[in-house]
Amino acid sequence: MKKPLIVKDSIIILIISILCTLFFAACLVLSVASYLGKNDMESLILCALIFGGFTLPGLLLTVYCIRRQLVFYDNYATYTPPFGRTRRFSYSEIRSVVQKREKFIIYGYDDRKLAVFENNMPAFYEALCLLDEKYVKIIPARSAYGERADIPYASSPDAASGMSARPAARKNKRLNLTDKDAYLRARYSAEAVGKQKRIIRAVHIALIILSLSAVFLPLKGRLAVFILTLLFPYFVFLFFYPRLTLEKAKNCDEYHIPFPMAACFISLLFSLRFVTTTNMEENTWIFASAVLLFILLIPCLVMLRLRRIKEHPLLLVGLAAALFFLSFFLLPVACYVTSGKPVHDTVIVLDKDSYRGSHTTSYDIIVVWRDKEQKMDVSSSLYKSVKPGDTVRVCVRKSLPGIEIWRVHR
């Protein structure tokens, strides 16, 4: 072995978990600070439960991705669990590798769990091949149809005694040791997946071009394009899971499709300015985002149920967190697109304030509107152009669901 083989979670999953954790942690801190200042304990507890409920699993998933890894050397292996010390064991200490759903558990002769890795880790297949070369007995799980996965040495007499049929294994380019792999090969052909891959790639490229050119459209048309682009990965997930993978296109086999995210990130970037200068009742924004989350999550759970796919609970929490982030971001955009004619109110600026985060700065003005003092998000240009005593206009729009949003301009 020229260099150690490292089996750990995908870097993309780590990035997504970090972003979700930071987002919900920031929402938690800001909501707690805001409601403490208003002495609104009911809203504070509600926000703490919602945002804290997503922050903690995101933090756990981040710890899992950073710490958990299995490293194979020439004569021994080391395993670092999410919590605890790194363990070292030789290949002669391994009794067998047993698959339980998405997990592969390495057992010693004393029935002790030496290590655990999963089929969503990029190097899991190479790890199985290496263990096969070390004459380790591998016990497959049953496939999604109640049958054993197609493993060339599973029924070999040598395999029963811990000696794998290596010549037969070498003839196969892939060891089909996962329920998802068995599911894919039973349901889809490589030709059909290849055609779907080309279609998704073509649509994704078209959406990237559309998102870039949308800056020349009127505001409602531009935001409508962004909504379409933001929902594209969601519908791709519904229709093409579990064929989707977070791996790069060059690392995909013939049964997997790279997950299209570039157009979504472009739309998020372009619509960020609109979202950060749009105002909505805080409780309404949170409640409506939670409702939209469940609307988006239910089809995902139904899809997994109908296709008999069992995912790790932490991954389901990560999916819910990603959908909540999408809902929280998508809500004001959708409300503006579905709104009617605006109503304008003229108000006087009492004060203004700015808050600088790690990467961005938020700008606020304080006005008396609807018989109470309110802080409103504004653009940086408007913030710099007004001073206390100036008048500004509050543009109020009511969307089809009845949610009000407002933006401030001169």
Disulfide bonds with the S-S distance in Angstrom:
none
